[in-house]
Amino acid sequence: QVQLVESGGGLVQPGGSLRLSCAASGFVFRRYAVSWYRQALGQERELVAFISSGGGSTNYATSVKGRFTISMDNVKNTATLQMNSLKPEDTAVYYCNAVWAAAGMDYWGKGTLVTVSS
């Protein structure tokens, strides 16, 4: 059974840090590029960070560049998003997405809520 399960969300004060994890099972994770998206209340889902299969290339939204770091561990079949210097505007549900473009495979997790508030 294919699964992507996010964890690590919660309530944090502005300036704080959180580490989100995405655990993959049921498919060959190392073949997939992974992205983190977020969706704030009443807004469209937006791409936050991307890492290529194998981890050789990363890309970030301008709004998080220098504060967020994406990584992946193909042994543990996990991807992480380290979020530092969090701001209230980072509040959103964060989703993990794994894509194997050559095979047309695309999986999503159910999301984890991050709330940045004092």
C-alpha positions as CSV (number, residue, x, y, z in Angstrom):
1,Q,0.0,0.0,0.0
2,V,1.4,3.3,-1.1
3,Q,1.7,5.9,1.7
4,L,3.2,9.3,2.4
5,V,2.8,10.4,5.9
6,E,3.8,13.8,7.2
7,S,4.6,14.5,10.8
8,G,6.2,17.2,12.9
9,G,3.7,20.0,12.6
10,G,2.4,22.0,15.5
11,L,2.3,25.4,17.2
12,V,5.5,27.5,17.3
13,Q,6.2,31.1,18.2
14,P,7.5,33.5,15.6
15,G,11.3,33.0,15.2
16,G,11.1,29.4,16.2
17,S,11.9,26.2,14.3
18,L,10.1,23.0,13.3
19,R,11.2,19.9,11.4
20,L,8.7,18.2,9.2
21,S,9.1,14.6,8.1
22,C,7.6,12.7,5.3
23,A,7.7,8.9,5.6
24,A,7.2,6.9,2.4
25,S,6.2,3.3,2.0
26,G,4.9,1.0,-0.7
27,F,7.0,2.3,-3.5
28,V,10.6,2.8,-4.6
29,F,11.3,6.1,-2.9
30,R,14.7,6.7,-4.4
31,R,13.2,7.0,-7.9
32,Y,11.1,10.0,-6.9
33,A,11.6,13.7,-6.6
34,V,10.0,15.2,-3.5
35,S,8.4,18.5,-2.9
36,W,6.8,20.2,0.0
37,Y,3.8,22.3,-0.7
38,R,1.7,24.4,1.7
39,Q,-1.8,25.7,1.7
40,A,-2.9,28.5,4.0
41,L,-6.6,29.0,4.8
42,G,-8.4,30.5,1.8
43,Q,-5.3,30.4,-0.4
44,E,-4.1,28.2,-3.2
45,R,-1.5,25.5,-2.6
46,E,2.0,26.7,-3.3
47,L,5.3,25.0,-3.8
48,V,7.7,25.5,-0.9
49,A,10.7,23.3,-1.7
50,F,11.9,20.7,-4.1
51,I,14.6,18.1,-4.1
52,S,15.4,15.9,-7.0
53,S,15.6,12.1,-6.8
54,G,19.0,11.3,-5.3
55,G,19.1,14.7,-3.6
56,G,21.4,16.4,-6.1
57,S,19.3,19.4,-6.8
58,T,17.1,21.6,-4.6
59,N,14.9,24.6,-5.2
60,Y,13.0,26.9,-2.8
61,A,10.2,29.4,-3.0
62,T,11.6,32.9,-2.6
63,S,9.6,33.4,0.6
64,V,11.4,30.6,2.4
65,K,14.9,30.7,0.8
66,G,17.6,30.9,3.5
67,R,15.2,29.7,6.2
68,F,14.0,26.3,5.0
69,T,16.1,23.3,4.1
70,I,14.8,20.2,2.3
71,S,16.6,16.9,2.5
72,M,16.0,13.2,1.8
73,D,17.2,9.9,3.1
74,N,16.8,7.1,0.6
75,V,17.8,4.4,3.2
76,K,15.1,5.5,5.6
77,N,12.7,6.4,2.8
78,T,12.1,9.8,4.4
79,A,12.2,13.4,3.4
80,T,12.4,16.3,5.8
81,L,11.8,20.0,5.8
82,Q,13.8,22.0,8.4
83,M,12.0,25.3,9.0
84,N,13.9,28.0,10.8
85,S,13.0,31.7,11.6
86,L,9.4,30.9,11.2
87,K,6.9,33.7,10.6
88,P,3.2,34.0,11.0
89,E,2.8,33.9,7.3
90,D,4.3,30.4,7.2
91,T,1.1,29.2,8.9
92,A,-0.4,26.6,6.6
93,V,-1.1,22.9,6.1
94,Y,2.1,21.4,4.7
95,Y,2.0,18.5,2.2
96,C,4.6,16.1,1.0
97,N,4.5,15.1,-2.7
98,A,6.6,12.4,-4.4
99,V,6.8,12.3,-8.2
100,W,8.5,9.9,-10.7
101,A,7.9,11.9,-13.8
102,A,9.2,9.3,-16.3
103,A,6.6,6.8,-15.0
104,G,3.8,9.3,-14.5
105,M,3.6,8.4,-10.8
106,D,2.5,11.1,-8.3
107,Y,1.7,10.6,-4.6
108,W,0.5,13.0,-1.9
109,G,0.4,12.9,1.8
110,K,-2.6,14.1,3.9
111,G,-0.7,17.1,5.3
112,T,0.4,18.4,8.7
113,L,-0.6,21.7,10.2
114,V,2.0,24.3,11.1
115,T,0.8,27.3,13.1
116,V,3.2,30.2,13.8
117,S,1.7,32.5,16.5
118,S,2.6,34.1,19.7
